[in-house]
Amino acid sequence: MIELIDKDTIRVEILPYLTTAKRGYPCKGDLCEVIQCILYKLKTGCQWHMIPTMAIFTDVVLHYKTIFGKFRQWSKDGSWQKSWESLLGRNRDIIDLSSADLDGSHTVARRRGEEVGGAAHKAALTTNAIFITDRQGIPMAMSEPKSGKRHDVHEIGTSLDQIFSMMDNAGISIDGLFLNADAGFDCYDFRRKCDSAGIIANVDFNNHTKNDEKYLVDRELLSLRYSIERTNAWMVSFRSVLNRFDKTVSSWKGWNLLAFHVIFLKHINRLKKSR
């Protein structure tokens, strides 16, 4: 049986920040086991009715529709984001901000839904989001998903505001941060937004601009961008993130934030074992 996070860790690190019923009937099953069912789907990408509830639940076995309902509830009310910001904030001393990396990710959307559009280089309908990671490759924040027919720097100011807001909620300062990005982000709006936020943008030059005459780039620092590519590989190891089957943006963002939880908690556990 796949167990991404044990119940004790879920009970301490995740469950206190998820909403629970204040009226009506409370959930009869163990909410930690409900989250383990959701994590099972995150990793395997199976359909909801194929989750092995009989093997996961130790007492009251819940119907898969109840598990789906809980996931949708926590996605719509922002509980996953609240839990992530809290986890990141409590462990921000682990984050290495000697530099950070920014990148966009286009995910193939297998079903039509919110913020789905055509992307020529994918030859498929996709959803796009921008991610930021620390020097170790730990994901810290993401922008709101948008249609794949938009390029990475479409409304980049709004996307960066969403990322910076998530980091600020976790108590992480961005002032003076060195931020690496590829040539796709070499535009005036991106550089201006970084400057106004106190961020030093280290962006590779785009052949279609003449920014190499105006700005400098640290090639050695830029070469460390491999860490965010490695993080992308970690993310797509979760089958529910590799392809988008959800029709709603809130669910899709929820899966990505859950993947953030798993990656970071595994990193924390490795640090504890090495001490």
N, C-alpha and C positions, 0 to 999 in steps of 0.2 A: 504494500500500500504506500502510495506517495504521501509524504508528510513534509511539506515545505517549511512549516513553522509549527512547533509543538504547542500544545494547549496552554501551558504555563506562560509562555511568551505572549501568546495571543491575549490571554487574560490580563496581563500587565501592560503590554505595549500598544494594543489596538482596541480592545473591547471598551475601555472606559471612555473613548472618544467617539463612539458610535451611538446614534440615537436609539432609544428603546421606547416601547409603547407606554404612553402616559394615561391612556384610557383604552377601553375595550379589553380584549383578551390578550394577556401576555403570551409570549412564545413558550410553548410547552417543552421544547427541546433545548439542549445546551447550546447557547449562542457561540461558544468557542468551536463546537463541532459544526455549526452552521458555516462559520468562517472557513473551517478546514474543507468543507464541501466546495465552497466558492474557490478556494485556492487549488483544489483538485481540478476544477474546470479551467482555471487560469493556466495551469501547467499542461494539461492534456488537450484542451480545446474541444473536449467531448460535448455532446448535446446535454442539456440539463437533465433529461430523463435517464441518461446513462451514468450519472454520478452514483457510485456504489454506496448509497446511504446505509444499507444494512451493515456494511463493514466499518463505516465511520462513526455512526451513532452508537453509543453504549447503552442508552436507556430508551428514551422515546425516539422513535424513528420518524422523522418528518418527511412529508411528501416533497418531491422535487420542486413543485410549484411554490411551496412555502419558502424554500431556499432562494428561488428566483425572485420572489417578492421581497425578501430581505435585501438581496443585492440591489434591486431597483430602488428600494427605499433609501438605502445608504448612498446610492449614486446620485439620486435626485436632490437629496437634502444637503449634499456636500460633506457627508461624514468621512468619506475616504480622504478627501483633501484635508479636512481638519485633523484627522488622525496622522496623516503624513507630516503636516507642518509641526505638529506636537512632537512626533518622534524625531524629526530632524532638529528641532529646537533643543530638545533634551540632550541630544548627542552631538551638538554642533562643534564641540571641542575635537571631535574625530575628523571633521571636514578639513581638507587641505586646500586653502585658497591662495597658495603661492601663485597659482594661475587657474583659469577655468576654461572650459571649451563649450562652444555653441554649435549646434547642428540641427538641420531639419530632417524629418523622417516622413516619407510617403508610404503609407500602408494600403495595400489593395483591399478594397471594400467589396466583399462577395455578394452583398445584397444592397439594394438602394436604400437610402435613408438620409438623415440630416448630414449636411456638410460633406456630400459625396460628389466628386466631379472627375472629369477626364484628365489624365496626365499623359502627354505624348510619349515620354520616355518609358512609361510603364505599360503602355498599350492597354490600360484598364482603368476602371473607376477607382479613385484613391481618396484617402483622407490625409491631410498634412498637419503636423504639429512640430514645434520647435522645442528642443530640450537643452538644458545646461547641466554640465557635470563638473565636479571638482577635479583636482590633479590626479586623484586615484581612480577616477572614472565613476564615482558615486553620483547617480542622478540626484539633482537637487530640486528642480522645478521644470514645469512645462507650460507652454501656452495653450490657450483654448484650441481644440482641433478645428480646422477649417477645410473647405473643399480643396481637393487635389488639383483643380484647374488653376489654382492660384500658386504663384511661385513663393519661395521662402520669404522674400522681403516685401510681400504684399501686406500693407498696413503694419509694417515692422514695428512702428512705435507702439501700437496697441499690444502687439504680441510681447514685446519686451516689458511693457508695463505689467502685464499679467505675470510674467516670470519674476520680475523684481518684487512684485507684491507678495508672491508666495514665499520668496526668500526672506522678505522683511517680516512676514508673519511668523517665521521660524527664528527670528532674531539674528539673521545673518546679514552683516553689513556688506554692501557692494562697493563702497567708496574706495577708490584706489585699486580696484581689481583689474588684473591683466586678463583680457578675454580673447581667446583664439577663435577664429572663424575662417571658413574657407572662402574662396573667391566669389561664391554665390552671394555673400553678404557685403561685397565691396560696393557700397552705394552711399550716397550723401545722407539719406535719412537714417541709416544704421549708425554711421559714424557720429552724426549729430546727436542722436539719442544717447549713445554711449558717453559722449563728452558731457552732456547735460546731467548725466547720472554719476559722473565722477569715475567712469570706467575707462581704462586705457585699452582701446581696441587694437588688437594685433591681427589684421586681416590680410589674407593673401590677395594679390592684385588680380583684377579681372582684365582680360585682354581688350575688352570693349570700353574700358575707361582709361583715363590718363592720371589715375591717382598715384601711380608710381613716381610722378613728378612732384606730388604734394606731400606724401606721407612716407614714413619708414615702416619696415616690417622686420621683426626679429625672426629669422629663419630657424634658428636653433629652438626657440620657444615654440614656434609654429609646428615644428616636427613632433612635438609631444601630443599633437591632436590625435594620435593613434588611440589614446585612451578612450575617447568618446566613440570611436569606431568599435572598440572592444565592448563598450557598454551597449551599443546597438546590437551586437551579437548576443550579449546576455539577455537583452529584452526580447529578441525574437526566439529565444529558447522557450518562451512561454507561448504556447500555441494559440491562446486567445488574443495575444498581441500580434503574432505573426500575420494573421489575416483578420480583417474586421468583418464580423457577421452581425454585430449589433446595429440596429437602425438609429439609435439615439446617441447623441454626442455625450450625454452624461454617463451612459454605460461604457462607452469606449474610453473616456477619460478615467473612469473608475478602474478599468482593467490595467491601464498604464500605471496609475498610482499604486495599485496593489503590487505590481511588479517592482516598483520603487521600494516598497516595504520589504519584500523578500530579499532583494539585492542588499539593502542596507543592513537588515537584521543578520544576514549571513556574514557580512563583513564585521559587524560588532561581535558576533560569536567567535569568529576567527581571532580577533584581537584578544578576547578574554582567554582563549585557550593558549595563546602564545605568551601570556604573562605568567 
